[in-house]
Amino acid sequence: MSYDIKAEILRLKKEKKAVLLAHFYEDGEIQDLADHVGDSFHLAKMGQASQADVILLAGVVFMAESVKILNPTKKVLVPDLGAGCSLVDEAPYEDYLRWRTEHPDGIAVTYINSSAEVKAISDVIVTSSNAKQIVSAIPADRPVLFGPDKNLGRYLSKELNRPFELWPGSCQVHVLFSARRLFEMTNEHSDAVVIAHPECDSSVLQYAHVIGSTSRLLEEVEKNPARKFIVATETGIFHQMKKKRPDAEILQAPTGDVSCACNDCPYMKMNTLEKIRRALETLSPEVVLTDELRLRAQVSLDRMMAITRGQAVTWPEKFISPS
């Protein structure tokens, strides 16, 4: 894109008193224009704390919904309302409600990659950055229902030595990494540090030296003196990694399809500079939630925020299905 559209976005941000939040998986040119860049937890915190009149979130819609829930008086925009998520699609509200109802004594721990409706029937929300801390705060005698990402849930269950009831969802990007081809790649690049997101399949994670959230993987590249990294997560993070470590070689972990650039999240990449400009100009598309839905979903997000601040929370004794 030309410099002109970037200048126009900066002008509109100032004129509309707007803040631009961008996820690590967005294109680099979008990240460079953002006021805050980060993973889903960081963006939720920045959105909650923002004093701007308008919050434009360049990411996927569930992230903007979370910001709206946490900061309801602000106008929250997205560049494209079609920017969804495979995990959201794989956890429809009615099916998730049925699952919850089948386990009324369980604590429903739901990944932030979920709809506002699903958050509203969850007990606490987690991100890959804070999931261990939050699950550790749940009483040991309470069953844990974890959804919608089964790979993240399986990883946490193993790390915490605690059984989970898992919802069978997965991220369409992270499941495409090939364990066989990664093994071959590690043999070819024996000096590389392998880092992976826990949404990857366990067969891939077995080869990782470091497993963590997007922000944790970026931290590893920044602070580890190694000169070569193999990265098993979405390619957008490479922009920040290369800025932090221009001296390092950053290699994408392979998928099973040698002819496919499948490591890009198609939903994240729906956002463009032109859509961001148009959203600021028209103050649309806006994320709108009913007060009833927002207030019910806020309970699970508030618990997440409280636990990450080190505060004690109370847990419901039993799930009661909404009427």
C-alpha positions in Angstrom: 0.0 0.0 0.0 1.1 3.6 -0.6 2.2 6.0 2.1 -1.0 8.0 1.4 -3.4 5.5 2.8 -1.2 5.1 5.9 -1.2 8.8 6.4 -5.0 8.9 5.9 -5.4 6.2 8.6 -3.2 8.2 11.0 -5.3 11.3 10.3 -8.6 9.5 10.8 -7.4 8.0 14.0 -6.7 11.4 15.4 -9.9 12.9 14.0 -12.1 10.2 15.4 -10.2 9.9 18.7 -9.7 6.2 17.9 -7.2 3.6 19.0 -6.1 0.8 16.7 -5.4 -2.6 18.2 -3.8 -5.3 16.0 -3.1 -9.0 16.6 0.3 -10.5 15.9 -1.3 -12.5 13.1 -2.2 -9.4 11.0 0.0 -8.3 8.1 3.1 -6.3 9.1 1.9 -3.0 7.6 -1.2 -3.2 9.8 0.9 -4.0 12.9 3.1 -1.0 12.2 0.2 1.4 12.2 -1.4 0.0 15.4 -1.3 1.7 18.8 -1.0 -1.7 20.5 0.1 -5.0 19.0 -0.3 -8.3 20.9 -1.9 -11.6 21.5 -5.6 -12.0 22.4 -5.0 -11.4 26.2 -2.9 -8.3 25.7 -5.5 -6.8 23.3 -8.3 -7.6 25.8 -6.4 -5.7 28.5 -5.6 -2.8 26.2 -9.2 -2.6 25.0 -10.5 -2.7 28.6 -8.2 0.1 29.7 -8.6 2.3 26.6 -10.0 5.8 27.1 -10.4 6.4 23.4 -13.8 7.2 22.0 -13.4 4.5 19.3 -11.6 1.2 19.5 -10.8 -0.4 16.1 -9.6 -4.0 16.5 -7.7 -5.5 13.6 -8.0 -9.2 14.4 -11.0 -11.5 14.4 -14.6 -10.7 15.6 -14.5 -12.7 18.8 -11.6 -10.4 20.0 -13.6 -7.3 19.3 -16.6 -8.9 21.1 -14.4 -9.4 24.2 -13.3 -5.8 24.1 -16.9 -4.6 23.8 -17.9 -6.8 26.8 -15.0 -5.4 28.9 -15.5 -1.8 27.8 -19.2 -1.5 26.9 -19.4 2.3 26.7 -17.0 2.5 23.8 -17.7 2.2 20.1 -15.9 -1.0 19.0 -15.2 -1.5 15.3 -13.7 -4.3 13.2 -12.4 -3.9 9.6 -14.5 -6.9 8.4 -17.4 -8.6 10.2 -16.7 -11.7 8.2 -13.4 -12.2 10.0 -14.4 -15.2 12.0 -12.6 -18.2 13.5 -12.7 -22.0 12.9 -12.9 -22.5 16.7 -15.9 -20.3 17.0 -17.5 -22.2 14.1 -16.8 -25.5 15.7 -18.5 -24.6 19.0 -22.1 -23.6 18.2 -24.0 -22.2 21.1 -26.7 -24.9 21.2 -24.2 -27.8 21.1 -21.9 -26.1 23.7 -25.0 -25.5 26.0 -25.9 -29.2 25.7 -22.4 -30.2 26.6 -22.4 -27.9 29.6 -25.8 -29.2 30.8 -24.5 -32.8 30.6 -21.7 -31.9 33.1 -23.5 -29.5 35.6 -20.9 -30.0 38.4 -18.0 -29.0 36.1 -16.2 -25.7 35.7 -16.4 -24.6 32.1 -13.0 -23.2 31.1 -13.5 -21.7 27.6 -10.7 -20.5 25.3 -11.1 -16.8 24.3 -11.5 -18.1 20.7 -15.2 -18.4 21.2 -18.4 -16.5 20.6 -20.0 -14.1 23.1 -22.9 -16.5 23.4 -20.6 -19.4 24.4 -18.7 -17.1 26.8 -22.1 -16.3 28.4 -22.5 -20.0 29.4 -18.9 -20.4 30.5 -17.4 -20.0 34.0 -14.1 -18.5 33.1 -12.3 -17.5 29.9 -8.6 -18.3 29.3 -6.0 -17.4 26.7 -2.9 -19.4 25.9 -1.0 -16.8 28.0 -2.9 -17.3 31.2 -4.6 -20.7 31.0 -2.2 -22.5 33.4 -2.7 -19.8 36.1 -6.4 -19.9 35.7 -6.9 -23.6 35.7 -4.7 -23.9 38.8 -7.1 -21.6 40.6 -10.0 -24.1 40.2 -10.5 -26.3 43.2 -9.0 -29.8 42.6 -12.3 -31.6 43.4 -14.1 -29.8 40.5 -14.2 -31.4 37.1 -12.8 -29.2 34.3 -14.6 -28.8 31.0 -12.2 -27.3 28.4 -13.2 -26.0 25.0 -13.2 -25.4 22.2 -9.6 -26.2 21.4 -8.8 -29.8 22.2 -5.1 -29.5 21.5 -4.6 -26.6 23.9 -6.8 -28.5 26.4 -4.8 -31.7 26.0 -1.5 -29.8 26.5 -2.8 -28.1 29.6 -4.1 -31.3 31.1 -0.7 -33.0 30.7 1.2 -30.0 32.0 -1.1 -29.7 35.1 -1.5 -33.4 35.6 -5.2 -32.9 35.8 -8.0 -34.7 33.7 -10.1 -32.5 31.4 -13.3 -33.2 29.6 -12.4 -31.9 26.1 -14.6 -30.2 23.5 -13.5 -31.6 20.1 -12.5 -28.3 18.3 -9.3 -27.2 16.7 -7.6 -24.3 15.0 -7.6 -24.8 11.2 -4.1 -23.2 10.9 -2.3 -25.0 13.8 -3.5 -28.5 13.0 -1.9 -28.3 9.5 1.7 -28.5 10.8 3.2 -31.9 10.0 5.1 -33.8 12.7 6.8 -36.0 10.1 8.1 -33.0 8.1 9.0 -31.1 11.2 11.1 -34.0 12.3 12.9 -34.0 8.9 13.4 -30.3 9.2 14.9 -30.5 12.7 17.4 -33.0 11.3 18.3 -30.6 8.5 18.6 -27.7 10.9 19.9 -29.3 14.0 21.1 -25.9 15.4 17.5 -24.5 15.4 15.3 -23.9 18.4 11.9 -25.2 17.7 9.1 -23.1 19.2 5.4 -23.9 18.9 1.9 -22.7 20.0 0.0 -25.2 22.2 -2.9 -25.2 19.6 -0.7 -27.5 17.5 -1.2 -31.3 17.7 0.7 -33.2 20.4 2.6 -35.0 17.6 4.1 -31.6 16.6 4.6 -30.4 20.2 6.9 -33.3 21.0 9.6 -31.7 18.9 9.3 -28.2 20.4 11.9 -26.9 22.8 9.5 -24.1 23.9 5.7 -24.3 23.9 3.7 -21.1 24.6 1.4 -18.3 23.6 2.2 -16.0 20.7 3.7 -13.5 23.0 5.7 -16.2 24.8 7.2 -17.4 21.4 8.1 -13.8 20.5 9.8 -13.4 23.9 11.8 -16.6 23.3 13.1 -15.3 19.9 14.0 -11.9 21.4 15.9 -13.3 24.4 17.3 -16.6 23.3 20.8 -16.0 21.8 20.3 -18.8 19.3 20.6 -17.7 15.7 18.0 -20.0 14.1 14.4 -20.7 15.0 11.7 -23.0 13.6 8.3 -21.5 14.4 5.0 -23.5 14.5 2.4 -20.8 14.6 0.7 -18.3 12.2 3.1 -16.4 9.9 2.0 -12.9 11.0 4.2 -13.2 14.1 7.3 -13.3 11.9 7.0 -9.6 11.4 7.7 -8.8 15.1 10.2 -11.6 15.4 12.3 -10.2 12.6 12.1 -6.7 14.1 13.3 -8.0 17.5 16.0 -10.3 16.0 17.1 -9.1 12.6 20.2 -11.3 13.0 18.3 -14.5 13.4 17.0 -16.9 10.8 13.3 -17.5 11.3 11.9 -20.6 9.6 8.3 -21.6 9.3 7.5 -25.1 10.5 6.2 -27.2 7.6 2.6 -28.3 6.9 1.7 -31.6 5.3 1.1 -29.9 2.0 4.3 -28.7 0.4 2.4 -26.7 -2.2 0.2 -24.8 0.3 0.8 -21.6 2.1 -1.6 -22.8 4.8 0.1 -21.2 7.8 -1.8 -17.9 7.2 -5.1 -17.5 9.0 -7.5 -16.7 6.3 -9.7 -14.7 8.7 -6.9 -12.6 10.1 -5.8 -11.8 6.5 -9.3 -10.5 5.6 -8.3 -7.3 7.2 -6.6 -4.7 5.0 -5.4 -1.1 5.2 -8.3 -0.1 3.0 -10.9 -1.7 5.2 -9.2 -0.1 8.3 -9.4 3.3 6.5 -13.1 2.8 5.6 -14.0 1.6 9.2 -12.5 4.8 10.6 -14.1 7.0 8.1 -17.6 5.4 8.5 -17.3 4.2 12.1 -18.5 0.8 10.9 -18.8 -2.2 11.0 -19.6 -1.8 14.7 -19.7 -4.8 17.1 -23.0 -4.6 18.9 -24.2 -6.9 21.7 -27.4 -6.8 23.6 -27.1 -5.8 27.3 -28.3 -9.2 28.4 -25.7 -11.1 26.4 -22.9 -8.7 27.3 -23.6 -8.9 31.0 -23.8 -12.7 31.0 -20.6 -13.0 29.0 -18.8 -10.5 31.2 -18.9 -12.8 34.2 -16.5 -15.3 32.7 -14.2 -12.6 31.3 -14.2 -10.8 34.7 -13.1 -14.0 36.4 -10.2 -14.3 33.9 -9.1 -10.7 34.6 -9.4 -11.1 38.4 -7.4 -14.4 38.5 -4.6 -13.0 36.4 -4.4 -10.1 38.8 -4.0 -12.6 41.7 -7.5 -12.0 43.1 -9.6 -14.7 44.7 -12.9 -15.6 42.9 -15.9 -17.6 43.7 -17.1 -20.5 41.5 -20.7 -21.5 40.9 -21.7 -24.7 42.7 -23.6 -26.0 39.7 -24.4 -24.9 36.2 -27.9 -23.6 35.7 -29.0 -23.4 32.1 -30.3 -20.0 31.0 -34.1 -19.9 30.5 
